[in-house]
């Protein structure tokens, strides 16, 4: 029985949405389950997918809190 954990930052990609939507999560669950079926022949009804959203300030990249890292990268790009 495979178990896959998906972690993403808690932020939306649609105007006015601050998290992953239920429809987006459902598509991720379905896609990961199908991938494991296609690649490893693991049955969909025996596959567990856990979805975790992490607050931006609890995620780090480049030794910085993610919002700070993004600001730094944006200033370098401009």
PDB file with one MODEL, atoms N, CA, C and O in Angstrom:
MODEL        1
ATOM      1  N   UNK A   1       0.846  -1.177   0.000  1.00  0.00           N
ATOM      2  CA  UNK A   1       0.000   0.000   0.000  1.00  0.00           C
ATOM      3  C   UNK A   1       0.890   1.238   0.000  1.00  0.00           C
ATOM      4  O   UNK A   1       1.543   1.516   1.006  1.00  0.00           O
ATOM      5  N   UNK A   2       0.933   1.987  -1.096  1.00  0.00           N
ATOM      6  CA  UNK A   2       1.747   3.200  -1.118  1.00  0.00           C
ATOM      7  C   UNK A   2       1.073   4.347  -0.375  1.00  0.00           C
ATOM      8  O   UNK A   2      -0.152   4.465  -0.353  1.00  0.00           O
ATOM      9  N   UNK A   3       1.902   5.181   0.228  1.00  0.00           N
ATOM     10  CA  UNK A   3       1.437   6.393   0.883  1.00  0.00           C
ATOM     11  C   UNK A   3       2.302   7.540   0.384  1.00  0.00           C
ATOM     12  O   UNK A   3       3.527   7.495   0.498  1.00  0.00           O
ATOM     13  N   UNK A   4       1.671   8.560  -0.165  1.00  0.00           N
ATOM     14  CA  UNK A   4       2.369   9.718  -0.722  1.00  0.00           C
ATOM     15  C   UNK A   4       1.924  10.953   0.047  1.00  0.00           C
ATOM     16  O   UNK A   4       0.728  11.169   0.239  1.00  0.00           O
ATOM     17  N   UNK A   5       2.877  11.763   0.485  1.00  0.00           N
ATOM     18  CA  UNK A   5       2.562  13.030   1.138  1.00  0.00           C
ATOM     19  C   UNK A   5       2.927  14.167   0.201  1.00  0.00           C
ATOM     20  O   UNK A   5       4.050  14.243  -0.297  1.00  0.00           O
ATOM     21  N   UNK A   6       1.973  15.042  -0.031  1.00  0.00           N
ATOM     22  CA  UNK A   6       2.168  16.220  -0.874  1.00  0.00           C
ATOM     23  C   UNK A   6       2.165  17.426   0.053  1.00  0.00           C
ATOM     24  O   UNK A   6       1.199  17.649   0.782  1.00  0.00           O
ATOM     25  N   UNK A   7       3.237  18.203   0.027  1.00  0.00           N
ATOM     26  CA  UNK A   7       3.306  19.419   0.828  1.00  0.00           C
ATOM     27  C   UNK A   7       3.452  20.612  -0.102  1.00  0.00           C
ATOM     28  O   UNK A   7       4.299  20.623  -0.995  1.00  0.00           O
ATOM     29  N   UNK A   8       2.626  21.600   0.119  1.00  0.00           N
ATOM     30  CA  UNK A   8       2.682  22.840  -0.651  1.00  0.00           C
ATOM     31  C   UNK A   8       2.519  24.015   0.309  1.00  0.00           C
ATOM     32  O   UNK A   8       2.018  23.860   1.423  1.00  0.00           O
ATOM     33  N   UNK A   9       2.942  25.168  -0.132  1.00  0.00           N
ATOM     34  CA  UNK A   9       2.710  26.355   0.675  1.00  0.00           C
ATOM     35  C   UNK A   9       1.235  26.715   0.615  1.00  0.00           C
ATOM     36  O   UNK A   9       0.576  26.506  -0.404  1.00  0.00           O
ATOM     37  N   UNK A  10       0.718  27.260   1.717  1.00  0.00           N
ATOM     38  CA  UNK A  10      -0.685  27.653   1.780  1.00  0.00           C
ATOM     39  C   UNK A  10      -0.833  29.016   1.100  1.00  0.00           C
ATOM     40  O   UNK A  10      -0.670  30.073   1.711  1.00  0.00           O
ATOM     41  N   UNK A  11      -1.144  28.938  -0.165  1.00  0.00           N
ATOM     42  CA  UNK A  11      -1.403  30.134  -0.948  1.00  0.00           C
ATOM     43  C   UNK A  11      -2.163  29.684  -2.185  1.00  0.00           C
ATOM     44  O   UNK A  11      -1.919  28.599  -2.712  1.00  0.00           O
ATOM     45  N   UNK A  12      -3.046  30.487  -2.627  1.00  0.00           N
ATOM     46  CA  UNK A  12      -3.817  30.114  -3.797  1.00  0.00           C
ATOM     47  C   UNK A  12      -3.158  30.598  -5.070  1.00  0.00           C
ATOM     48  O   UNK A  12      -2.219  31.394  -5.043  1.00  0.00           O
ATOM     49  N   UNK A  13      -3.660  30.110  -6.172  1.00  0.00           N
ATOM     50  CA  UNK A  13      -3.165  30.599  -7.452  1.00  0.00           C
ATOM     51  C   UNK A  13      -4.300  31.247  -8.251  1.00  0.00           C
ATOM     52  O   UNK A  13      -4.173  31.486  -9.452  1.00  0.00           O
ATOM     53  N   UNK A  14      -5.403  31.523  -7.564  1.00  0.00           N
ATOM     54  CA  UNK A  14      -6.543  32.193  -8.175  1.00  0.00           C
ATOM     55  C   UNK A  14      -6.845  33.457  -7.382  1.00  0.00           C
ATOM     56  O   UNK A  14      -6.644  33.478  -6.168  1.00  0.00           O
ATOM     57  N   UNK A  15      -7.322  34.506  -8.034  1.00  0.00           N
ATOM     58  CA  UNK A  15      -7.654  35.737  -7.302  1.00  0.00           C
ATOM     59  C   UNK A  15      -8.660  35.468  -6.178  1.00  0.00           C
ATOM     60  O   UNK A  15      -9.679  34.810  -6.388  1.00  0.00           O
ATOM     61  N   UNK A  16      -8.363  35.979  -5.001  1.00  0.00           N
ATOM     62  CA  UNK A  16      -9.255  35.842  -3.860  1.00  0.00           C
ATOM     63  C   UNK A  16      -9.232  34.487  -3.171  1.00  0.00           C
ATOM     64  O   UNK A  16     -10.012  34.256  -2.248  1.00  0.00           O
ATOM     65  N   UNK A  17      -8.354  33.587  -3.601  1.00  0.00           N
ATOM     66  CA  UNK A  17      -8.256  32.250  -2.994  1.00  0.00           C
ATOM     67  C   UNK A  17      -6.891  32.131  -2.330  1.00  0.00           C
ATOM     68  O   UNK A  17      -5.858  32.314  -2.973  1.00  0.00           O
ATOM     69  N   UNK A  18      -6.898  31.819  -1.022  1.00  0.00           N
ATOM     70  CA  UNK A  18      -5.636  31.791  -0.282  1.00  0.00           C
ATOM     71  C   UNK A  18      -5.158  30.385   0.065  1.00  0.00           C
ATOM     72  O   UNK A  18      -4.327  30.208   0.956  1.00  0.00           O
ATOM     73  N   UNK A  19      -5.681  29.391  -0.636  1.00  0.00           N
ATOM     74  CA  UNK A  19      -5.260  28.012  -0.402  1.00  0.00           C
ATOM     75  C   UNK A  19      -5.603  27.168  -1.622  1.00  0.00           C
ATOM     76  O   UNK A  19      -6.271  27.642  -2.541  1.00  0.00           O
ATOM     77  N   UNK A  20      -5.159  25.951  -1.633  1.00  0.00           N
ATOM     78  CA  UNK A  20      -5.490  25.033  -2.715  1.00  0.00           C
ATOM     79  C   UNK A  20      -6.978  24.692  -2.586  1.00  0.00           C
ATOM     80  O   UNK A  20      -7.459  24.403  -1.491  1.00  0.00           O
ATOM     81  N   UNK A  21      -7.692  24.728  -3.692  1.00  0.00           N
ATOM     82  CA  UNK A  21      -9.128  24.461  -3.645  1.00  0.00           C
ATOM     83  C   UNK A  21      -9.399  22.957  -3.534  1.00  0.00           C
ATOM     84  O   UNK A  21      -8.521  22.134  -3.795  1.00  0.00           O
ATOM     85  N   UNK A  22     -10.618  22.619  -3.145  1.00  0.00           N
ATOM     86  CA  UNK A  22     -11.025  21.214  -3.048  1.00  0.00           C
ATOM     87  C   UNK A  22     -10.922  20.532  -4.408  1.00  0.00           C
ATOM     88  O   UNK A  22     -10.516  19.373  -4.488  1.00  0.00           O
ATOM     89  N   UNK A  23     -11.285  21.239  -5.479  1.00  0.00           N
ATOM     90  CA  UNK A  23     -11.177  20.659  -6.823  1.00  0.00           C
ATOM     91  C   UNK A  23      -9.726  20.399  -7.207  1.00  0.00           C
ATOM     92  O   UNK A  23      -9.423  19.377  -7.822  1.00  0.00           O
ATOM     93  N   UNK A  24      -8.826  21.315  -6.851  1.00  0.00           N
ATOM     94  CA  UNK A  24      -7.411  21.121  -7.152  1.00  0.00           C
ATOM     95  C   UNK A  24      -6.859  19.933  -6.370  1.00  0.00           C
ATOM     96  O   UNK A  24      -6.103  19.129  -6.916  1.00  0.00           O
ATOM     97  N   UNK A  25      -7.231  19.818  -5.097  1.00  0.00           N
ATOM     98  CA  UNK A  25      -6.784  18.674  -4.296  1.00  0.00           C
ATOM     99  C   UNK A  25      -7.301  17.371  -4.896  1.00  0.00           C
ATOM    100  O   UNK A  25      -6.555  16.397  -5.001  1.00  0.00           O
ATOM    101  N   UNK A  26      -8.561  17.347  -5.287  1.00  0.00           N
ATOM    102  CA  UNK A  26      -9.137  16.134  -5.881  1.00  0.00           C
ATOM    103  C   UNK A  26      -8.369  15.728  -7.133  1.00  0.00           C
ATOM    104  O   UNK A  26      -8.122  14.543  -7.359  1.00  0.00           O
ATOM    105  N   UNK A  27      -7.992  16.710  -7.944  1.00  0.00           N
ATOM    106  CA  UNK A  27      -7.221  16.410  -9.159  1.00  0.00           C
ATOM    107  C   UNK A  27      -5.842  15.857  -8.810  1.00  0.00           C
ATOM    108  O   UNK A  27      -5.340  14.967  -9.496  1.00  0.00           O
ATOM    109  N   UNK A  28      -5.230  16.376  -7.757  1.00  0.00           N
ATOM    110  CA  UNK A  28      -3.927  15.883  -7.310  1.00  0.00           C
ATOM    111  C   UNK A  28      -4.059  14.450  -6.797  1.00  0.00           C
ATOM    112  O   UNK A  28      -3.248  13.592  -7.146  1.00  0.00           O
ATOM    113  N   UNK A  29      -5.069  14.184  -5.974  1.00  0.00           N
ATOM    114  CA  UNK A  29      -5.291  12.827  -5.471  1.00  0.00           C
ATOM    115  C   UNK A  29      -5.454  11.844  -6.625  1.00  0.00           C
ATOM    116  O   UNK A  29      -4.828  10.784  -6.648  1.00  0.00           O
ATOM    117  N   UNK A  30      -6.293  12.209  -7.572  1.00  0.00           N
ATOM    118  CA  UNK A  30      -6.558  11.337  -8.706  1.00  0.00           C
ATOM    119  C   UNK A  30      -5.298  11.126  -9.550  1.00  0.00           C
ATOM    120  O   UNK A  30      -4.986  10.002  -9.946  1.00  0.00           O
ATOM    121  N   UNK A  31      -4.579  12.217  -9.819  1.00  0.00           N
ATOM    122  CA  UNK A  31      -3.383  12.133 -10.652  1.00  0.00           C
ATOM    123  C   UNK A  31      -2.281  11.294 -10.035  1.00  0.00           C
ATOM    124  O   UNK A  31      -1.652  10.487 -10.720  1.00  0.00           O
ATOM    125  N   UNK A  32      -2.043  11.478  -8.748  1.00  0.00           N
ATOM    126  CA  UNK A  32      -0.997  10.699  -8.076  1.00  0.00           C
ATOM    127  C   UNK A  32      -1.386   9.228  -8.027  1.00  0.00           C
ATOM    128  O   UNK A  32      -0.557   8.354  -8.278  1.00  0.00           O
ATOM    129  N   UNK A  33      -2.630   8.958  -7.706  1.00  0.00           N
ATOM    130  CA  UNK A  33      -3.088   7.564  -7.660  1.00  0.00           C
ATOM    131  C   UNK A  33      -2.962   6.898  -9.023  1.00  0.00           C
ATOM    132  O   UNK A  33      -2.546   5.744  -9.124  1.00  0.00           O
ATOM    133  N   UNK A  34      -3.323   7.629 -10.064  1.00  0.00           N
ATOM    134  CA  UNK A  34      -3.220   7.081 -11.420  1.00  0.00           C
ATOM    135  C   UNK A  34      -1.764   6.849 -11.805  1.00  0.00           C
ATOM    136  O   UNK A  34      -1.441   5.842 -12.435  1.00  0.00           O
ATOM    137  N   UNK A  35      -0.890   7.769 -11.432  1.00  0.00           N
ATOM    138  CA  UNK A  35       0.537   7.619 -11.724  1.00  0.00           C
ATOM    139  C   UNK A  35       1.105   6.360 -11.077  1.00  0.00           C
ATOM    140  O   UNK A  35       1.849   5.614 -11.713  1.00  0.00           O
ATOM    141  N   UNK A  36       0.754   6.123  -9.811  1.00  0.00           N
ATOM    142  CA  UNK A  36       1.249   4.929  -9.131  1.00  0.00           C
ATOM    143  C   UNK A  36       0.670   3.660  -9.745  1.00  0.00           C
ATOM    144  O   UNK A  36       1.334   2.624  -9.768  1.00  0.00           O
ATOM    145  N   UNK A  37      -0.553   3.731 -10.237  1.00  0.00           N
ATOM    146  CA  UNK A  37      -1.123   2.589 -10.945  1.00  0.00           C
ATOM    147  C   UNK A  37      -0.363   2.342 -12.244  1.00  0.00           C
ATOM    148  O   UNK A  37       0.013   1.209 -12.543  1.00  0.00           O
ATOM    149  N   UNK A  38      -0.141   3.401 -13.010  1.00  0.00           N
ATOM    150  CA  UNK A  38       0.526   3.273 -14.308  1.00  0.00           C
ATOM    151  C   UNK A  38       1.982   2.814 -14.189  1.00  0.00           C
ATOM    152  O   UNK A  38       2.436   1.982 -14.974  1.00  0.00           O
ATOM    153  N   UNK A  39       2.705   3.350 -13.219  1.00  0.00           N
ATOM    154  CA  UNK A  39       4.139   3.077 -13.114  1.00  0.00           C
ATOM    155  C   UNK A  39       4.448   1.848 -12.265  1.00  0.00           C
ATOM    156  O   UNK A  39       5.312   1.048 -12.621  1.00  0.00           O
ATOM    157  N   UNK A  40       3.748   1.698 -11.152  1.00  0.00           N
ATOM    158  CA  UNK A  40       4.080   0.624 -10.217  1.00  0.00           C
ATOM    159  C   UNK A  40       3.001  -0.445 -10.105  1.00  0.00           C
ATOM    160  O   UNK A  40       3.135  -1.390  -9.327  1.00  0.00           O
ATOM    161  N   UNK A  41       1.936  -0.296 -10.878  1.00  0.00           N
ATOM    162  CA  UNK A  41       0.807  -1.226 -10.833  1.00  0.00           C
ATOM    163  C   UNK A  41       0.198  -1.316  -9.433  1.00  0.00           C
ATOM    164  O   UNK A  41      -0.235  -2.385  -9.004  1.00  0.00           O
ATOM    165  N   UNK A  42       0.169  -0.178  -8.722  1.00  0.00           N
ATOM    166  CA  UNK A  42      -0.441  -0.110  -7.393  1.00  0.00           C
ATOM    167  C   UNK A  42      -1.906   0.274  -7.556  1.00  0.00           C
ATOM    168  O   UNK A  42      -2.221   1.270  -8.207  1.00  0.00           O
ATOM    169  N   UNK A  43      -2.789  -0.504  -6.973  1.00  0.00           N
ATOM    170  CA  UNK A  43      -4.217  -0.274  -7.131  1.00  0.00           C
ATOM    171  C   UNK A  43      -4.641   1.059  -6.498  1.00  0.00           C
ATOM    172  O   UNK A  43      -4.208   1.413  -5.402  1.00  0.00           O
ATOM    173  N   UNK A  44      -5.474   1.760  -7.202  1.00  0.00           N
ATOM    174  CA  UNK A  44      -5.928   3.084  -6.766  1.00  0.00           C
ATOM    175  C   UNK A  44      -6.609   3.005  -5.397  1.00  0.00           C
ATOM    176  O   UNK A  44      -6.392   3.872  -4.550  1.00  0.00           O
ATOM    177  N   UNK A  45      -7.415   1.993  -5.175  1.00  0.00           N
ATOM    178  CA  UNK A  45      -8.137   1.898  -3.904  1.00  0.00           C
ATOM    179  C   UNK A  45      -7.248   1.466  -2.743  1.00  0.00           C
ATOM    180  O   UNK A  45      -7.711   1.377  -1.605  1.00  0.00           O
ATOM    181  N   UNK A  46      -5.983   1.199  -3.021  1.00  0.00           N
ATOM    182  CA  UNK A  46      -5.018   0.854  -1.975  1.00  0.00           C
ATOM    183  C   UNK A  46      -3.946   1.927  -1.811  1.00  0.00           C
ATOM    184  O   UNK A  46      -2.962   1.720  -1.101  1.00  0.00           O
ATOM    185  N   UNK A  47      -4.135   3.074  -2.468  1.00  0.00           N
ATOM    186  CA  UNK A  47      -3.162   4.168  -2.428  1.00  0.00           C
ATOM    187  C   UNK A  47      -3.665   5.282  -1.521  1.00  0.00           C
ATOM    188  O   UNK A  47      -4.808   5.725  -1.628  1.00  0.00           O
ATOM    189  N   UNK A  48      -2.798   5.718  -0.637  1.00  0.00           N
ATOM    190  CA  UNK A  48      -3.108   6.830   0.269  1.00  0.00           C
ATOM    191  C   UNK A  48      -2.345   8.066  -0.198  1.00  0.00           C
ATOM    192  O   UNK A  48      -1.149   8.002  -0.485  1.00  0.00           O
ATOM    193  N   UNK A  49      -3.049   9.183  -0.269  1.00  0.00           N
ATOM    194  CA  UNK A  49      -2.414  10.467  -0.583  1.00  0.00           C
ATOM    195  C   UNK A  49      -2.783  11.433   0.530  1.00  0.00           C
ATOM    196  O   UNK A  49      -3.960  11.652   0.817  1.00  0.00           O
ATOM    197  N   UNK A  50      -1.774  12.000   1.144  1.00  0.00           N
ATOM    198  CA  UNK A  50      -1.971  12.970   2.228  1.00  0.00           C
ATOM    199  C   UNK A  50      -1.558  14.334   1.712  1.00  0.00           C
ATOM    200  O   UNK A  50      -0.463  14.495   1.172  1.00  0.00           O
ATOM    201  N   UNK A  51      -2.421  15.304   1.874  1.00  0.00           N
ATOM    202  CA  UNK A  51      -2.167  16.655   1.377  1.00  0.00           C
ATOM    203  C   UNK A  51      -1.973  17.573   2.566  1.00  0.00           C
ATOM    204  O   UNK A  51      -2.836  17.652   3.441  1.00  0.00           O
ATOM    205  N   UNK A  52      -0.840  18.273   2.605  1.00  0.00           N
ATOM    206  CA  UNK A  52      -0.542  19.198   3.700  1.00  0.00           C
ATOM    207  C   UNK A  52      -0.229  20.574   3.128  1.00  0.00           C
ATOM    208  O   UNK A  52       0.608  20.722   2.237  1.00  0.00           O
ATOM    209  N   UNK A  53      -0.914  21.564   3.657  1.00  0.00           N
ATOM    210  CA  UNK A  53      -0.595  22.946   3.296  1.00  0.00           C
ATOM    211  C   UNK A  53       0.178  23.569   4.447  1.00  0.00           C
ATOM    212  O   UNK A  53      -0.222  23.463   5.606  1.00  0.00           O
ATOM    213  N   UNK A  54       1.280  24.215   4.119  1.00  0.00           N
ATOM    214  CA  UNK A  54       2.173  24.794   5.106  1.00  0.00           C
ATOM    215  C   UNK A  54       2.128  26.311   4.971  1.00  0.00           C
ATOM    216  O   UNK A  54       2.217  26.847   3.866  1.00  0.00           O
ATOM    217  N   UNK A  55       1.991  26.989   6.092  1.00  0.00           N
ATOM    218  CA  UNK A  55       1.986  28.460   6.073  1.00  0.00           C
ATOM    219  C   UNK A  55       3.292  28.961   5.460  1.00  0.00           C
ATOM    220  O   UNK A  55       4.348  28.355   5.645  1.00  0.00           O
ATOM    221  N   UNK A  56       3.208  30.061   4.737  1.00  0.00           N
ATOM    222  CA  UNK A  56       4.395  30.610   4.070  1.00  0.00           C
ATOM    223  C   UNK A  56       5.549  30.849   5.042  1.00  0.00           C
ATOM    224  O   UNK A  56       6.703  30.572   4.717  1.00  0.00           O
ATOM    225  N   UNK A  57       5.240  31.363   6.235  1.00  0.00           N
ATOM    226  CA  UNK A  57       6.316  31.662   7.182  1.00  0.00           C
ATOM    227  C   UNK A  57       6.923  30.399   7.798  1.00  0.00           C
ATOM    228  O   UNK A  57       7.949  30.470   8.474  1.00  0.00           O
ATOM    229  N   UNK A  58       6.290  29.242   7.566  1.00  0.00           N
ATOM    230  CA  UNK A  58       6.823  27.975   8.061  1.00  0.00           C
ATOM    231  C   UNK A  58       7.597  27.215   6.988  1.00  0.00           C
ATOM    232  O   UNK A  58       7.947  26.050   7.178  1.00  0.00           O
ATOM    233  N   UNK A  59       7.861  27.863   5.877  1.00  0.00           N
ATOM    234  CA  UNK A  59       8.564  27.251   4.751  1.00  0.00           C
ATOM    235  C   UNK A  59       9.795  28.109   4.493  1.00  0.00           C
ATOM    236  O   UNK A  59       9.719  29.336   4.558  1.00  0.00           O
ATOM    237  N   UNK A  60      10.910  27.488   4.205  1.00  0.00           N
ATOM    238  CA  UNK A  60      12.153  28.230   4.011  1.00  0.00           C
ATOM    239  C   UNK A  60      12.813  27.814   2.702  1.00  0.00           C
ATOM    240  O   UNK A  60      12.711  26.668   2.266  1.00  0.00           O
ATOM    241  N   UNK A  61      13.482  28.764   2.100  1.00  0.00           N
ATOM    242  CA  UNK A  61      14.298  28.482   0.921  1.00  0.00           C
ATOM    243  C   UNK A  61      15.518  29.387   0.992  1.00  0.00           C
ATOM    244  O   UNK A  61      15.405  30.562   1.342  1.00  0.00           O
ATOM    245  N   UNK A  62      16.661  28.851   0.666  1.00  0.00           N
ATOM    246  CA  UNK A  62      17.881  29.643   0.677  1.00  0.00           C
ATOM    247  C   UNK A  62      18.238  30.193   2.048  1.00  0.00           C
ATOM    248  O   UNK A  62      18.889  31.233   2.151  1.00  0.00           O
ATOM    249  N   UNK A  63      17.815  29.499   3.106  1.00  0.00           N
ATOM    250  CA  UNK A  63      18.127  29.935   4.461  1.00  0.00           C
ATOM    251  C   UNK A  63      17.262  31.074   4.960  1.00  0.00           C
ATOM    252  O   UNK A  63      17.561  31.667   5.997  1.00  0.00           O
ATOM    253  N   UNK A  64      16.201  31.391   4.245  1.00  0.00           N
ATOM    254  CA  UNK A  64      15.317  32.500   4.618  1.00  0.00           C
ATOM    255  C   UNK A  64      13.872  32.034   4.655  1.00  0.00           C
ATOM    256  O   UNK A  64      13.508  31.085   3.961  1.00  0.00           O
ATOM    257  N   UNK A  65      13.031  32.703   5.473  1.00  0.00           N
ATOM    258  CA  UNK A  65      11.605  32.423   5.367  1.00  0.00           C
ATOM    259  C   UNK A  65      11.156  32.683   3.923  1.00  0.00           C
ATOM    260  O   UNK A  65      11.636  33.624   3.291  1.00  0.00           O
ATOM    261  N   UNK A  66      10.255  31.872   3.406  1.00  0.00           N
ATOM    262  CA  UNK A  66       9.894  31.951   1.998  1.00  0.00           C
ATOM    263  C   UNK A  66       9.463  33.342   1.530  1.00  0.00           C
ATOM    264  O   UNK A  66       9.896  33.767   0.459  1.00  0.00           O
ATOM    265  N   UNK A  67       8.626  34.075   2.283  1.00  0.00           N
ATOM    266  CA  UNK A  67       8.266  35.418   1.798  1.00  0.00           C
ATOM    267  C   UNK A  67       9.491  36.330   1.618  1.00  0.00           C
ATOM    268  O   UNK A  67       9.570  37.093   0.655  1.00  0.00           O
ATOM    269  N   UNK A  68      10.435  36.239   2.549  1.00  0.00           N
ATOM    270  CA  UNK A  68      11.656  37.050   2.461  1.00  0.00           C
ATOM    271  C   UNK A  68      12.510  36.612   1.271  1.00  0.00           C
ATOM    272  O   UNK A  68      13.049  37.445   0.543  1.00  0.00           O
ATOM    273  N   UNK A  69      12.627  35.297   1.081  1.00  0.00           N
ATOM    274  CA  UNK A  69      13.396  34.781  -0.054  1.00  0.00           C
ATOM    275  C   UNK A  69      12.799  35.269  -1.374  1.00  0.00           C
ATOM    276  O   UNK A  69      13.529  35.699  -2.268  1.00  0.00           O
ATOM    277  N   UNK A  70      11.497  35.201  -1.492  1.00  0.00           N
ATOM    278  CA  UNK A  70      10.830  35.655  -2.712  1.00  0.00           C
ATOM    279  C   UNK A  70      11.049  37.130  -2.969  1.00  0.00           C
ATOM    280  O   UNK A  70      11.276  37.540  -4.107  1.00  0.00           O
ATOM    281  N   UNK A  71      10.981  37.938  -1.905  1.00  0.00           N
ATOM    282  CA  UNK A  71      11.248  39.376  -2.063  1.00  0.00           C
ATOM    283  C   UNK A  71      12.667  39.596  -2.542  1.00  0.00           C
ATOM    284  O   UNK A  71      12.903  40.412  -3.433  1.00  0.00           O
ATOM    285  N   UNK A  72      13.612  38.878  -1.962  1.00  0.00           N
ATOM    286  CA  UNK A  72      15.013  38.984  -2.363  1.00  0.00           C
ATOM    287  C   UNK A  72      15.197  38.629  -3.831  1.00  0.00           C
ATOM    288  O   UNK A  72      15.889  39.336  -4.565  1.00  0.00           O
ATOM    289  N   UNK A  73      14.579  37.537  -4.257  1.00  0.00           N
ATOM    290  CA  UNK A  73      14.696  37.105  -5.640  1.00  0.00           C
ATOM    291  C   UNK A  73      14.025  38.094  -6.595  1.00  0.00           C
ATOM    292  O   UNK A  73      14.531  38.332  -7.691  1.00  0.00           O
ATOM    293  N   UNK A  74      12.908  38.662  -6.196  1.00  0.00           N
ATOM    294  CA  UNK A  74      12.206  39.636  -7.024  1.00  0.00           C
ATOM    295  C   UNK A  74      13.050  40.899  -7.202  1.00  0.00           C
ATOM    296  O   UNK A  74      13.086  41.480  -8.287  1.00  0.00           O
ATOM    297  N   UNK A  75      13.730  41.320  -6.126  1.00  0.00           N
ATOM    298  CA  UNK A  75      14.565  42.515  -6.238  1.00  0.00           C
ATOM    299  C   UNK A  75      15.785  42.265  -7.128  1.00  0.00           C
ATOM    300  O   UNK A  75      16.260  43.185  -7.793  1.00  0.00           O
ATOM    301  N   UNK A  76      16.291  41.043  -7.146  1.00  0.00           N
ATOM    302  CA  UNK A  76      17.404  40.699  -8.024  1.00  0.00           C
ATOM    303  C   UNK A  76      16.974  40.699  -9.495  1.00  0.00           C
ATOM    304  O   UNK A  76      17.751  41.050 -10.383  1.00  0.00           O
ATOM    305  N   UNK A  77      15.724  40.298  -9.730  1.00  0.00           N
ATOM    306  CA  UNK A  77      15.213  40.193 -11.109  1.00  0.00           C
ATOM    307  C   UNK A  77      14.888  41.554 -11.705  1.00  0.00           C
ATOM    308  O   UNK A  77      14.862  41.708 -12.926  1.00  0.00           O
ATOM    309  N   UNK A  78      14.638  42.547 -10.850  1.00  0.00           N
ATOM    310  CA  UNK A  78      14.261  43.862 -11.403  1.00  0.00           C
ATOM    311  C   UNK A  78      15.412  44.805 -11.541  1.00  0.00           C
ATOM    312  O   UNK A  78      15.233  45.937 -11.991  1.00  0.00           O
TER     313      UNK A  78
ENDMDL
END
